[in-house]
Amino acid sequence: MTRFELVRLLLRRWYVVLAVAVATVIGAGLVQHPASVYSAEVNVMFLPPDGVLMDQTESLIYFAAMVERDFNQGHTEPRVSSASATLYGAGVRKGYSVSLFDTGGQWQTNFNRPVLQVEVVDSSPAAVQTQLDAILAKIDSIAAQAQSRSGVASAKMIRSNQSPNPAVIVRAGGSRWRATAGMIFLGLGVAIGACYYTDRILASRRRPVPAMQPVQG
């Protein structure tokens, strides 16, 4: 089909083009006003006590894993590892995850750093900050209580460090203009296809049916 024939087709089936255009405008309006979602990601690194210079990475990793396990008891939100998508990418619009830093791929895990990854998503920056503050406070509390029960003196306790500090809260989601452009191209494709098949259907209905020839006896 040449460009001229395509233009004639669209003009001939203008009502189909109009219907698709209205649907496209509605869809473009919806993607221009999506529900706001904000997110923040923080790493909590566990460090050896002040004055301890020896490498205790393995012990610290076990300690971080213990804190993660105690924290996530009863927590039903989807948990996302560093090797997979973010909470927002997984479809979560309000929730959080606390997981041990994992450098492994899809088929294996590799916990080689004493770091807990904390991610929060919610509908406003204030809500994200409130939830994040509560999570970080609970992590510190679990770590301190676990060491107190073991009789560790305050001066010899494992410490934690937050990065970044303060947390950076960003608006999640893609570009509105790219989404709008996608809707326009989709609408154009649907309009051309709908006009083409509508034209074929109507043309077949107008095609005369050959008359039955009498049977010669």
N, C-alpha and C positions, 0 to 999 in steps of 0.2 A: 504494500500500500504506500503510495507516494504521499508527500506532505499535503498536496492539494486535495487528494482524496480523503485524507484524514480530517482536514479542516471541513470539507463538505459533509463528512459523516457527523462531526460534532455539531455543526449547524443544523443538520437535518434532525438530529435527536437532541435538540437543545434542552428539552424538558428533563432528559436523563442527566445531562451535564448540570442543570440547575439543582436537581435533587442531591447529586453527589457534592456539589459545591456547598450547599447548606450544611450537609453532614460534616464536611471538612472544616468549615468555619466553626461549628460547634466543638469539634474535636480539638482544633487549634486553640480555642478559648479555654478549654479544660486544661491543656498542658501549660498554658500561660499562668494558671493560678493553682499550682499544686499545693498540697498541704506541706507546711514548713516542717523540716526535720533538721535537727542539729546534732552534731556528734563531737566527741572528744576522745582521744586516745592517750593513755599515760602508761609509762613503764615504771614499775616499782622494783628497784634493784636492792637485793640484800647484800650487805657489806659486813666484813668481819669486825669484831669489836675494836675500838680505838686502841692503838698500840700494838695490835697483832699484825705482823708483817708476813707470816707464812701463808702459803697458798692453801686456802680452804675451799676452793671452788666446788668440789664434789659435795662436801658437807653442806655448803650453802644451798646447793641445788636441791638436796634432799629436804632441807628446811623449807625452802620456797614451795616445794611440792606439798609438804605437810600443811602449810598455811593455805594453799589453794584448795586442798581437799576439805579442810575444816570450813573454809569460807563458802564453798559451793554445796554444802549439805542442804538438800531441800530446794536448791535453786533450779527452776525448770526452764528458764530462758535458754534459747539456742546458744551454744558456746561455739566460738569461732577461733580456730588456731591461726597462727601467723602464716601458715601455708595456704590458707583458704581465704574466702572473701570476707569483707567487713560485715558487721551486723547489718548495716544499711543495705549492702549488696545482697545479703541473705534474705531480705524482705522484712527485717525487724524495724519498726518505726518507734517503738518505745521499749527500752530494755537495756540490759547491760551484760557484759561477759567479763570474767576474771579467769585467765588461763596461764599456765606455765609457758614461758617462751619456748617455741618449737621451731627449729630451723629445718625440720624434715620436710619431705615432699608429701605427695598424695598417699603414697603407700607405706610410709614409715615415719616414725617420730625420732626427733633428736633433741633432747633437752640438755643443752650444754652451757646454759647461763642461768644464774640464780635470779631470774627476772619474772615478775608477774605482769602480764599485759592486761590492762584494764581498758575497756571500751564502753562508752555510754551513748545511747541515742535517745532523744526526746523531742518534744514539740517546741521547746524554747531554750535559749542559752541559760536562763536562770534554772530551769528544771534540770538541765544537764549538769550544771555546777553543783546543785544541791545533791543530786544522786551521786556524783563523783566524790564529793566531800565525805558523804556517808560511807562509801565503799572504802576509801583510803583510811578513814578512821577505824573501820572494822578490821582492815588488814593489820594496821598497827596494833590494835587491841589483841587480835589473835596471836600475833608474834610475841608480844610482851607477856601474855598470860601463859603461853606454852613454855617460855623460858623461866618464868617465875615458878611454875609448878615443878620444874626440874632443879630448882634451887640456884639458878644462875644469878649472880649479883648484877645490879643495875649497870655498873661500870664495865662489865664483861659481856653485856648482851649484844646480840647481832643487831646491826642498825639497818635502816632502809633509807633509800634515796629516790625521790620522784623526779622523772624526766619526761617531758619538759615541766618546769616549775616557774610560773604558774601554767596550768593546762591551757592549751589552745582549743577553743570551741569554734567549729566551722559549720557552715550550712551545707548539708549533704544534698546530693542530687546533681543531675546533669544540666546542660545548658538549655534554657527555654527556647532560644532562637534555633538551636539545632533540632529540638523536638518539633517546633513549628514548621521548619523546613521539611522535616520528615513527613509530617502530616500532609503538607501541600503536594509533595511528590507522590505520596500514597494516594491522595485524592485524584491526582491527574491520571495515574495508572488505572484506578478503579473506573473513572469516567470513560476512558478510552475502551476498556474491556466491556463495560456495561453497554456503551453505545454500539459496539461491534456486534455483540450477541443479540441485543434488542433489534438491530437492523436485520440480522439474519432471520430471526424468528418471524418478524413482521413480513419480510419478503417471502418466506416459505408459505405463509398463510395466503398471500395474494396470488401465488403461483397457480394457474388453472389446472384442474384435475382432468386428465385425458378421458374422453367419453368411452364407455364400454362398447366394444364392437359386437354385433350380433353373431351368434354361433351359426355357421352354415350347416344346414341339415343335408 
